[in-house]
């Protein structure tokens, strides 16, 4: 589980590349998953995006598995 690392701008989380807990910047992005332009506005899903401030490794995870 992520914990605050005493820094107001990031989260300390395990990094697969660094193989240790490092400071991460975490954000939420809305991603349009439909290629059909008629209903693309209804197919946006939230993704949790995190980036390691030590090595730059970036990954994302879909937040809604409906």
Secondary structure, 3 states (H helix, E strand, C coil): CCEECCCCCCEEEEECCCCEEEEEEEEEEEEECCCCCCCHHHCEEEEEEEEECCCCCEEEEECCCC
